[in-house]
Amino acid sequence: MTTTSAPATMKIGELARHTGVSARSLRYYEQQGLLHSTRSTGGQRHYGSAELARVEMIRRLFEAGLSSKVIARLLPCVDDGDTEVAVDAFTTMVRERDRLTADIDRLVEARSSLDEPVEINTRYRRRIGAA
């Protein structure tokens, strides 16, 4: 979503504008340990430009239906070169991908089950409209 180049450090409102994610959501991400900031002496949050990509990744993972708990298990793989962390993240990602695939399959099946009633209804409406 970044449309303009971001400054090296940003306050929460700037990060929200650059990512299209509300400041409230950014505070939630931070509360859940998904996003980190530094604080000014006045307590204002400051984010680095690297946080832009992180917020975009978090947003996409939420949109895919992952919970903050699952996302928290995946993100260390991005930050850490630890093999154990990478294996755990991989296992979690595969499990979530399989869950999404199963959800998609169920939705496709549900949509297909509507095909016949839609066709019957369409024929019926044509028949009564022509009568």
DRENDO-1510 file (C-alpha; in Angstrom, 1 decimal, always signed):
<recs>
REC; n; res; u; v; w
REC; 1; MET; +0.0; +0.0; +0.0 .
REC; 2; THR; +3.0; +2.3; +0.3 .
REC; 3; THR; +2.5; +5.1; -2.3 .
REC; 4; THR; +5.2; +7.5; -1.2 .
REC; 5; SER; +8.6; +6.9; +0.1 .
REC; 6; ALA; +8.6; +6.6; +3.9 .
REC; 7; PRO; +10.8; +8.5; +6.2 .
REC; 8; ALA; +13.5; +6.6; +8.1 .
REC; 9; THR; +11.4; +6.8; +11.3 .
REC; 10; MET; +7.7; +7.4; +11.6 .
REC; 11; LYS; +5.1; +8.0; +14.3 .
REC; 12; ILE; +2.1; +5.8; +14.5 .
REC; 13; GLY; +0.0; +8.0; +12.3 .
REC; 14; GLU; +2.6; +8.1; +9.6 .
REC; 15; LEU; +2.9; +4.3; +9.6 .
REC; 16; ALA; -0.9; +4.1; +9.5 .
REC; 17; ARG; -1.0; +6.4; +6.4 .
REC; 18; HIS; +1.7; +4.5; +4.6 .
REC; 19; THR; +0.3; +1.1; +5.2 .
REC; 20; GLY; -3.5; +1.7; +5.2 .
REC; 21; VAL; -3.7; +0.1; +8.6 .
REC; 22; SER; -5.4; +2.0; +11.4 .
REC; 23; ALA; -3.4; +3.3; +14.3 .
REC; 24; ARG; -5.7; +1.2; +16.5 .
REC; 25; SER; -4.7; -1.9; +14.6 .
REC; 26; LEU; -1.0; -1.0; +14.8 .
REC; 27; ARG; -1.3; -0.6; +18.6 .
REC; 28; TYR; -3.0; -4.0; +18.7 .
REC; 29; TYR; -0.2; -5.6; +16.6 .
REC; 30; GLU; +2.3; -4.2; +19.1 .
REC; 31; GLN; +0.2; -5.4; +22.1 .
REC; 32; GLN; +0.2; -8.9; +20.6 .
REC; 33; GLY; +4.0; -8.8; +20.0 .
REC; 34; LEU; +3.7; -8.7; +16.2 .
REC; 35; LEU; +5.2; -5.2; +15.8 .
REC; 36; HIS; +7.8; -3.3; +17.8 .
REC; 37; SER; +8.5; +0.3; +18.2 .
REC; 38; THR; +10.9; +2.5; +20.1 .
REC; 39; ARG; +9.5; +5.2; +22.3 .
REC; 40; SER; +10.4; +8.9; +22.5 .
REC; 41; THR; +11.0; +10.5; +25.9 .
REC; 42; GLY; +7.4; +11.7; +25.7 .
REC; 43; GLY; +6.2; +8.1; +25.1 .
REC; 44; GLN; +5.3; +8.4; +21.4 .
REC; 45; ARG; +5.8; +5.3; +19.3 .
REC; 46; HIS; +8.4; +5.5; +16.6 .
REC; 47; TYR; +8.7; +2.9; +13.8 .
REC; 48; GLY; +11.5; +2.3; +11.4 .
REC; 49; SER; +11.0; +2.0; +7.6 .
REC; 50; ALA; +11.4; -1.8; +7.9 .
REC; 51; GLU; +8.1; -1.9; +9.8 .
REC; 52; LEU; +6.3; -1.0; +6.6 .
REC; 53; ALA; +6.9; -4.5; +5.1 .
REC; 54; ARG; +6.2; -6.2; +8.4 .
REC; 55; VAL; +2.8; -4.5; +8.7 .
REC; 56; GLU; +2.0; -5.4; +5.2 .
REC; 57; MET; +2.9; -9.1; +5.9 .
REC; 58; ILE; +0.8; -9.0; +9.1 .
REC; 59; ARG; -2.1; -7.5; +7.3 .
REC; 60; ARG; -2.0; -10.2; +4.6 .
REC; 61; LEU; -1.8; -13.0; +7.2 .
REC; 62; PHE; -4.8; -11.6; +9.0 .
REC; 63; GLU; -6.7; -11.4; +5.7 .
REC; 64; ALA; -5.8; -15.0; +5.1 .
REC; 65; GLY; -7.6; -15.9; +8.3 .
REC; 66; LEU; -4.7; -16.5; +10.6 .
REC; 67; SER; -5.0; -15.5; +14.2 .
REC; 68; SER; -2.6; -13.2; +16.0 .
REC; 69; LYS; -1.4; -16.2; +18.0 .
REC; 70; VAL; -0.5; -18.1; +14.8 .
REC; 71; ILE; +1.1; -15.0; +13.2 .
REC; 72; ALA; +3.2; -14.5; +16.3 .
REC; 73; ARG; +4.6; -18.0; +15.8 .
REC; 74; LEU; +5.4; -17.2; +12.1 .
REC; 75; LEU; +7.1; -13.8; +12.5 .
REC; 76; PRO; +10.2; -15.0; +14.4 .
REC; 77; CYS; +11.1; -16.9; +11.2 .
REC; 78; VAL; +11.4; -13.5; +9.5 .
REC; 79; ASP; +13.5; -12.0; +12.2 .
REC; 80; ASP; +15.7; -14.9; +13.3 .
REC; 81; GLY; +18.0; -17.2; +11.6 .
REC; 82; ASP; +17.5; -20.0; +14.2 .
REC; 83; THR; +16.9; -23.3; +12.5 .
REC; 84; GLU; +14.4; -24.5; +15.2 .
REC; 85; VAL; +12.4; -21.3; +14.8 .
REC; 86; ALA; +12.4; -21.8; +11.0 .
REC; 87; VAL; +11.2; -25.4; +11.3 .
REC; 88; ASP; +8.4; -24.4; +13.7 .
REC; 89; ALA; +7.4; -21.6; +11.5 .
REC; 90; PHE; +7.4; -23.9; +8.4 .
REC; 91; THR; +5.2; -26.4; +10.2 .
REC; 92; THR; +2.8; -23.7; +11.3 .
REC; 93; MET; +2.7; -22.3; +7.7 .
REC; 94; VAL; +2.0; -25.7; +6.2 .
REC; 95; ARG; -0.7; -26.4; +8.7 .
REC; 96; GLU; -2.4; -23.0; +8.1 .
REC; 97; ARG; -2.1; -23.4; +4.3 .
REC; 98; ASP; -3.7; -26.8; +4.5 .
REC; 99; ARG; -6.5; -25.4; +6.7 .
REC; 100; LEU; -7.1; -22.6; +4.2 .
REC; 101; THR; -7.1; -25.2; +1.3 .
REC; 102; ALA; -9.7; -27.2; +3.2 .
REC; 103; ASP; -11.8; -24.1; +3.8 .
REC; 104; ILE; -11.6; -23.2; +0.1 .
REC; 105; ASP; -12.6; -26.8; -0.9 .
REC; 106; ARG; -15.7; -26.5; +1.5 .
REC; 107; LEU; -16.6; -23.2; +0.0 .
REC; 108; VAL; -16.3; -24.5; -3.6 .
REC; 109; GLU; -18.5; -27.4; -2.6 .
REC; 110; ALA; -21.1; -25.2; -1.0 .
REC; 111; ARG; -21.1; -22.9; -4.1 .
REC; 112; SER; -21.5; -25.9; -6.4 .
REC; 113; SER; -24.4; -27.2; -4.3 .
REC; 114; LEU; -26.2; -24.0; -5.1 .
REC; 115; ASP; -25.8; -24.4; -8.9 .
REC; 116; GLU; -28.8; -26.7; -9.3 .
REC; 117; PRO; -31.2; -24.7; -7.2 .
REC; 118; VAL; -30.1; -21.5; -9.0 .
REC; 119; GLU; -30.7; -23.2; -12.4 .
REC; 120; ILE; -34.1; -24.5; -11.3 .
REC; 121; ASN; -35.1; -21.1; -10.0 .
REC; 122; THR; -33.9; -19.4; -13.2 .
REC; 123; ARG; -36.0; -21.8; -15.3 .
REC; 124; TYR; -39.0; -21.2; -13.1 .
REC; 125; ARG; -38.7; -17.4; -13.3 .
REC; 126; ARG; -38.4; -17.6; -17.1 .
REC; 127; ARG; -41.5; -19.8; -17.3 .
REC; 128; ILE; -43.6; -17.5; -15.1 .
REC; 129; GLY; -42.3; -14.4; -16.8 .
REC; 130; ALA; -43.2; -15.8; -20.2 .
REC; 131; ALA; -46.7; -17.0; -19.2 .
</recs>
